[in-house]
Amino acid sequence: MKVPVSWVRDFVDLAVEPQQLADDLTSIGLACDGIEFFGKEAVLDLDITTNRVDAMNMYGVAREAATFYGLSLKPLPLEFPEAGAPSRDVLGIEIEAPELCPVFSGRVFDVKVAPSPAWLKDRLELAGQRSISNIVDLSNYVMLEMGQPTHAFDLTKIRGGVLKARMAAAGEVVRTLDDVARTLTPKMGVVADAFGALALAGIMGGASSEISDDTRTVALEAAYWNPLITRRAAKALGMHTDASHRFERGADPAAGPLAISRFAALAHRGAMGTARPGLVQALGVAIVPRKLTLRLGNVDARLGAAVPAEHSKATLARLGFVATPGAAAHPGTDRTWEVVVPSWRGDCTREVDLIEEVARHYGLMKIARTVPASRRAAGLTSAQTTERQMKALLQGLGYREVLQLNFVNSAKCEASQGPVVKIANPLSVEQDGLRTSLVMPGLLEALERNQRHGARNLQFFELGRTFAPSADGPLETPRLALLISGATPRGWAAKSRPLDFFDLKQTLEEVLQRHTSARITLDRGGAPPFLHPGRSATVLLNGVRAGYVGEIHPDTIDAFALKDRPVVAELKIGALGGRDPLAFANFSRFPEVARDLTLTVPKSTSADDIRGRAREHAGVLSTSVELVDVFENDSLQKLGAQSVTLTFRFGSGERTLSSDEVDAAMEQVRASFAEKNG
């Protein structure tokens, strides 16, 4: 915001140079990004935070400066003469939507539309405003000076002689001052006359009632518009104006009549117009001042500094707060004040906000830097520990971490994944939903970008959250996603080969075995549609779906312009449960015995079923069973069978096993499979 120093001096007698003023305002939270000089005039470029709408005007900056320097703040000149018939004889004010507009004020002026005088034009240009005409410029001047936007209508163009604050009708059209016809929805507010909408409430006026050179009588309105409704309407219409910037952040609900009086005083000063008698006003909802309790003991406790009580009270008083002694929470120890918050400080809602006001003007540099005391030693939660362990494991296996936004294009995701949580105010069309998967489209887009830059052999992982729609709001689910693409490293001892389903399955088993004690099985059905139907599986933990693993569908590969045949996996971290910490066990002093067994089994039998049956019948002396080979030929295929080779290991921590014991165990396994296969 551009602030001419001379404009601030109109309300407070400053004896400091512009550079000192800029430094001092910065120290109390009104950061000055620079100073421009135009002859003898200095203009401060202030960066006002969005919560401080009270300081987005010259009078608000003057109030802060007066408080800092302990000077008096001059009142706004509001005196003006009245002439003509009463305003209410030709203008009515009505509120049909109290939730949109709690207070709506107006007054009629007889005006002479002409170019603005030099003093008005110069002030506006220094503040970054373009001069249009004297009446429009006066409205902008009052907004910059007081922070209260107003709007002037040509009274002859107000049909029925009434201004109404209401919600728009579905499909209602308003042509705004920028000559754009805008179609409205019932969630948008308008200022209307007896026959239709004239302006967008709190955003922009309409072309049908704008001021022209032929205008002789105007109706000036000043209202308080609901910040949320204004924000949603401006966002939906793709508009951002000086008025909406202030109303969206919560303008002063009591400033309307004052702004109209200030307009009248300036119009009289410049011989631009005369106010007709009487303010026309409608009240939809009573504006009740907010009251807070401030305990002086909390000021010192929060700031860690001994702030004099008189300084606190004087600071609040200069900023417009009214503080009166209240009952002590602890008689003799805690003094309390009952504080009435001024209407222009909508950001002050708690006791700590009052303490912040005191701290700003006491001097932040006077407050010693301290580290808050801790009740106990800090530590990682179980979820954080699991996440770090997973990252360390995957990085050790050669995977690179991917970090991506939670926002996705809902249209792309709904086609392949179903409903997506929509964002009410998206940053762009490409980021209008929350992701339901880490793989689709996140990791696939990351793979496509890397392949486009020449990278081929890639291994990615991501730990993040997905969001599913529900009646109670988005459901967040922590997930782990994996992706491999390309080929294994090339070396002198072995040829390079394409990475496949079983490479990623091995990584998945490494992760699961370290973080869950549940029984791990794979099921052929239930994989997402973007996976290859014959080369994918659902991951089950104790029979409950926990994720999926598989090769990307050829159609998806073409859609993303991918190379090779990527394989992906995704797991719900919350489904892992947990497992007991791994502990070292002493090696047995007695040798192990290894035996291989080749069996013929139906081709439809899963590897988990084969291992499980073999482990069950190998007995307690068996320490491990591994499937090491699968063989097929024409004769086996005709029978719908395959040959598998299992490696068994037997051992005891108490003695050396005999051949007869191992042979008996192997015979039990052979007999079990022979019985099952008939």
N, C-alpha and C positions, 0 to 999 in steps of 0.2 A: 504494500500500500504506500502510495506517495503522499507525504505529509509536508506541506509548506510550513516552515518554521514560523512565518509571519501569521499564519492562520492560528497556530497554537498560542502565539503571543496575544491574540485577541482575548483570550480567556484566562491567561496567567502571566504575570509580570516576570518574565525570565531575564536573569542577568548573565546567563552563561552563553558561551559561544556554541554554534551548531554542533561542532565536533564533541564538545563536552556533553551536550544534551544527548547526542547519539550514544555515547559511551554509557551514560547514566541510564537511559531507557533500556539499553541492552542488558544492563546488570539486574534489572527488575523484570526481565522476561519479554520485553518488546524489542526483539533483536533488530538492529539496524545493519542492513547489508551494504549500505553505501550512502554517500551524500553527493547531490548534484548542485551546482551553483549556476544561477542565471542572474548575472549582475550582482546586486546586493541580496538577492533572494536565495535562500538555501532550502533544498527539498530533501527530506529524509526518506530513504527507501526502507520501510519497516516490514519485517516478516512476522505477521501476527498469526499465532497458532489458532486452529479452528475452534477451540473452546472459548476463546476470548473475543466473542463478537462485540462485547461492550467497548473494546479498544479499536474496532474497525471504523473509527471516525475521529474527526479532529477533536471534538469535545472529550471523548474518552481518553485520547492521548494527553490532552491538557490536564485531565483529572489525575492521571498517573504522574505527570510531571509535577503538579502542585503538591501531591502527596509526598513525593520523594524530596522535594526542596522545602517542604513545610510552608508553602505559600497558599494564599487564598485563591479559590477557584471562582472566577466571575460568573454570575448567572447569565443564561442566554437572554438576549434582548427579545422580549415577546410582546411588547406594547405596539398596538396598531389601532387606527380609527375604524369605525364601521359606518356603512352608508347603504341606503336602499332598503328594499323589502326584506323581511326575514328569510334566511336560507330555507327553512322548512316549508315555506310557501310554494317553492318550486322544486324541492329535492326531498325525496324520502330515502331512508336507509333501512334495510331489512336483512336479517340473518336467518336463512332457512337451514343452514347446516352448522350448528354450534360447535361440532367437533372440528370443523374446518376453520372457523373464525369466531373466537370468543368475544372480540370487541371490534366494532366497525364504525369509523367516524368520517364525517364529511362536512364541507362548507362550500358555499357558492361565492365566486369572485367575479367581478366585472373587470375585464382585462383589456390591455392594448398589446396585441402580439406584434413584436418587432425584434430586430437583432438585439442581443444582450449588450448592456453597457460594458465599458472596458474593464472595470473592477471585477465584474462577475465573470466575464470571459477569461480574464487573466488567471483568476483563482482556479477555475475549472481546468484550464490547460496545464497549470502547474501540478494539479492533482491527477493529471492523466485523462481528463474528460474532454471530449469534443463538444464545442458549442453548437447548438441547434437553433433555438429561439429563446427569448427571454423567459417565457413561462416554463418550457421544458427544462431550461438551464436552472431555474430557481428550484424546481423539484429535485434535480440532481445535486444542487448545492446543499439543500437541506439534508439529503441522504448522506453526503460525504461529511457534513458537519455534525450531524446527530446520530447517524446510523439507522435512521428510520426512512425506508423508501415510501414515497407517496406517488400517486398517479393522478394526472389531470385529464378529465373527460370534457369534450365539447358538450355543454349542457343541452344544446339544441338537438344533439344526436342521441340523447338518452330517451328512449321511447317510454312513455308512461311516467316520466319524471321520477323514476325510482332506481336505486342501485341495490342489487341483492347479492349476498354472499351465499353461494350454493354449490352443490356438486354438479358436475356436468352430466348431461343425458348421453346415453350410449349413441355414438355416431355423430354427436354434435360437432360442428365445425366452426373454428375461429380463425380468421385471417389476422395474424399478429403484425406488429409494426414493422417486422422485417419482410413483409409481403409474402409470407408462407402460410398456406391454408393448412391448419392442423386439425386432424380428426381426434376427438377426445373420447375418454372412457369414463364410466361412472365413478372411478377412483380419483379423478382429477377435479380440482376446485376452479371455479370461475367467478368473475364479477359479471352479473347480468342485469339487463333492464327488464321491462315487463314482457318483452317478446323474445329474448334470446341472449346468448352469451356475448359479452363485449370484450373481455380480457381474461388472460390466464392468471388466476389468483396467485400473487406473490412472485410471478415470473416475468410476464410481459403484457403490455397493453395491446389493444386491438386496433386494426386500421379503420374500422367502421366508426370509431368515436375519437380519433386522434385530433390533436390541435392543429389548426391551419391558420393561414394569414387572415382568414375571414372570421375567425372565432372572436366572439365578444364576451361570452359568459362561459365560465368553466366550473365544473364540480370537482373539487379536489378531495380525493379519498385517502385515508391513512388507516391501515388495519393491522391486526396481528394475525398472521397465517400459520396454521399448524406446521411445524418443521418437517414432520415425517411425510405428510401428504404433499407438501411442496417439493420435498426431495424426490419422492417417487414419481411425481408428475414430470419434473424437470428431466429426470433420468430417462423416463419412458419416451419423452419427446426429443431427447438429445439436445437439450437447451441448458445453458448456464449464463445467467445474467447477474449484474450487480445486485439486483433485488433478491433473486433466488439465493445468491451466495450468503446473504445476511439472514433471510427468513429460514433457510435450511438449518442454520446453526442456532436459531432461537433468538430473534430480535426482542427488544424491550416491549412487553405487552402494554405498557402504560404510556408509550411515547407518541401514539397517534395524535391526540389533541395538541400536544406540545409542538409536534412537527408542523401541524396546520397553522398554529399561531406563529411559528417562526417563519413559515412561508409568507404569511400575511404581513409580518413586520418588514421582511425584506422587499416584498412587493410594494409596500408603501414607501420605503426608503428610496427605491429606484423609480418611483412613479410608474410602475408597471401594472398596477391593479389595485382594486379596493375590495375589502372583504365585506360581505353582507352580514347583518347581525345574526348571531346565534350559531352554535355548533349542533349539527345533526348527528346523533349517535345511537347505535343499537348495541345492546349487551346480550350475548348468547350464554356465556358462562362467566360467573364472577371470578375475577383475578384476585386471589388471596395471597398476601405477602408470605413468603416462607420464613419460618422462625427456627433458629438453631440455638443450641446451648454450647457455650464455650467455657471450658474449665481452664483457668490460668495455669494450673499445675500441669495440664497436658501440653501447653505451649512449650514449656521448658523441657518436659520429658521427650516430646517428639523431636525437638530441634537440637537437644543436647547443649543448650546455651541458656544463660540467665537473661531473658528478655524483660526489661522493665514493664510493669503492668501499664503504666501511663503511655508508654510507646505503643503498646498493642492497641489500647483503646483509641489513641489519637490516629493511628494508621487506619483502623477500621472506619472511624468517623469521617476522615478525609476521603475515603473511597466510597462513602455513601451508606455505610452500614450504621444502624442505630443500635447501640449497645447499652443495656440497662442492667443494674445489679440484680442477680437472681439468688435463689436459695442455694446454699452450699451443700454439695453431696456429702461432705464430711466436715461438719462445723469446726471452724478454727484452723482447718488445714487447706481446704480447697475453696477458692473463691470462684464463683460462676457468674457468667453474664448471659442474659437472654438477648440474642442478636437478631434483629429484623434485617433480612437480606433485601437490598434494593432491587427493584423490578428489572434493572438492566443486567444483573449478575445471575443469570440462569445457570451458570456453571457451578455456583456454590450451593451444594446440597448436603454437605456433611461438616462435622466439626473440623476435620483435617483440612478442608478447603479454606476455612477461616485461618487456621494456623499457617497455611501456605501464604496467604495474603500478608500476614504479619512477617513471615520469614523473608519474603521478597523485598520488603521495604526496610527491614532491619539490616539486611546485608548478608547475602549467602556466604561471602568470604569471611564473615565473622564467626561462622559456625564451624567448629573443629571437625575434621574428618575422623570418623570412628568406624570400626567394624562391628556390626551388631553381634551381641553375645549369642552363642549357640547353646541350646539346652543339652545337646548330645552330639557325639561325633557323627559327621555325615557319612553316608554309605549309599551304595547302589541298591536299587530295588531288585527283586528277583527278575522282573521283566528286563531291566537294564542289563543285568548280569547275563541273561540268556542272549540278548541281542549282541553284546560284545563278544561272547564266546562264539556265536555263529559267524560274526564278521571275521574274527581271527581264523577260524577254521576254513572258511571259504577263501579268504585271501591267501592262506597257506596252500590251498589247492589250485591256486592260479586264477581265481576269479577277480574281476574288477567291480567295485561298487558303482551303482548308478543312482543318482539323486534326481528326482523329477517332481514337477508340480502335481497337486491333487486335481487340477482342473483339466477337463477333457471336452471334446466336441460331442455333445449328447447325441446328435443325429448319427454319427459314425458308430458310437458304442451301442445304442439301442438296437441297431440292426443285427448285431452279433451277440449281445449279452442281455437284452431285455431292458426293463425300466431303469432309468438313471435319475439320481437326485438332481433337480434343476436348481440353478442359482438365480435368485430373484433379480440381482443387479450385476450381471456378468461383466467382466472387463472387456470381453470381445465375444463374437459368435463362436470362435474356435475354443473358447474356455467357458462354456455356459453350463457345464455339469460337473459332478464329482465322480471320480473314477470308481468303477466296480471291480476292476482287475488291475494288477500291476503289469501283467504281460501285455494285455490288449487295451489300448494301443501302445502303452508306455515303452516296454522293452523292445517291441518290434520297431517303433520309430527310432529308438536309440541305435538299434542294429542297422537300420537303413541309412542313418546319417553316417555311421562309421564305415559302412561298406562303400558309400558314395565317395568317401575320402581315401579309399584304397585299402582299408583294413579288412582282412578276411577271417583269420583264425581268432575268434573272440569267445570269451567266457564272462558273462555278466551276472550280477546278483543285485537285488534291491530289497531292502527292509523298509516297509512303509505301511500305510493304512488305506483300506478301501471303504467305500460308503454305499450302503444299501438303503433304498427307500423303505420307510415304515410309517405306520399311523402316528407314532410318537416322535418322528423325526429321523434323521439319518443315523443308521447303525454303523459305527466304526469298528473295523476288524483289522488287527495287526496281521500282516502277511509277509511271507518270504517268497520271492520269485527268482527263478534261475533261468538262464538261457545259454546255450552253447551253439556255435556255428563254425563251419570250416573244417579243418583237419588237425590231426595230431602233429606234434613237432617232427620234422624230418631229421634223421640222424644216420650215422654210418652203420649202426647195429640193426636198424629196423626201418622199413619203408613207412612213409606217411600214409594214413588212411583217414577217411571221412569220420568226423565225430557223429555218433549215432545215439539212439534211444538208450542203449545200455551204458554208455558213458555217463549220461546224466542220471540214470537210475542208480549208478554206483555212488555218485555225489549225494543224491537224495538219501540213500541208505546210510551214508556216513553221518549226515546231519541228524537223521532220525535216531540212529543208535546211540548218539551222544546226548540226546535231549528228551528221550521218552523211553519208557519201559513197556509201552503198549505193543501188542502184536501187530506187525506191519504186513499188510497184504495189498495186492493190486487187483483191481476188477476191470474187465474189458469195457464195460459200459459206463455211461454217464459223463463222458468227457465233453468239454465245451465244443461248439460247432466250428470254432476256428482251428481245431486240431484234426489231424488225419484220423479218420474213423478206424482204420485197421492198425494204426501204430501209436495208439494212445491208451491210457488207463487212468482209472480213478484210484487215488491213494486212500486206503482205509486203515484206521487205527482202532484196533479192537472192534472191527466191523462198522465203525462210524466214518462217514466221508470227511476227509481232512484236506483234500486237495486233488491235484491231477498232475500227470506227466505225459508228454507225448510230442510227436513231431508236428510241425505246423502244416495245416491243410494246403494243398497246392494252390487253391483259389486265393487263400490269404497271402501266400508267397507272391503271387502275381499282383495282388492289390497293393502290396507295400513295395513292389519291385525289389524283392530280396534275392540274394544269391545263395547257392547251396541249399541244404535242407535243415533249417534250424530246429532244435529241440528245446522245449520249455517245460517248466514245472512251477507250480504255485501251491503254497501250503498256508493254512491258518495256524499261526503260531500258538493261539490260545488252545488249539486242539491237542497240542503235544503233551499237555499234562505236566510231566516231569519224571525224573528218575533219581535214584539215590546217587550221591557222588561216587565217581569211579575211585576205587582204592586198589592199591598194589597187593597182589597175592604172591606168596613165595612160589618159586618154581618147584615142581616135583623132583625128588631125587631119583625117581624111577623112570625108565625110558617109556616113550609112547610107542604105540603100534599103529601103523597106517595100512589100510586095506582099500582096494578099489573094487567096486561092484558094478557090473553093467547089466541093465534091466531093459526089458521091452515093455513100454507102457502106452496106453492110448494117447494119440496126439493131442486130444483135448485136455489132458491132465496138466494142471499148472505146476510150475516149478515149486511154488510154496507147498502144494499138496504133496508132491514127491518128497521134498525135504522133511516135511512134517511127519509123514508116515514112516519114513526111514529112521528119523530121530526117535520116534515113539517106540519102535520095535528093536532098536539097537541096544536098549537097556541102559542102566545107570553108569556102565563103564565107558560109554561113548561120550567123548568130550566135544566133538564137532562133526557135522555132516555138510559137505559141500558138493554142489552139482558142477562138474568140471567139463562135461562134454555132451553134445547132442549130435546124433547121427541119423540120417535118413537115406533110404534107397528106394528103388522102384517097388520091390516086394513089400517093404514096410508101408509105403504109401498106399498100396492096394488094400492093406489090412487096416489102414487108418491109424497106424502106430508109428512110434519112433523109439530109437535106442538112446538111453541116457546112461552116463557113467557118473557114479558118486564116489567121493573119497571120504572114508570114515577114519576118525582118529580115536583110539582107545587109550585109557590110562588110569592109574590109581595113585593116590598120594601115599598109600601104605605098603604097596608091594609091587613086584614085577608080575605082569599078567602072563598067563600061559597061553600057548597056541590054542588049546582046546576051548578056553573061555572066549577068545576072539572068534574062533570058528563057529561056536554055538550062537553068538550074537549075530554073526553074518547070516547064518542059516535062518534065524528067526526073521530077519529082514527079507530074505529071498522068498521064504514061505509066505510071508504076509502079502507081498506083491503078486505071487503066483495065485494065491487064493482070491485076491481082489480082481485080477485080470481073467480069472476063469481058466 
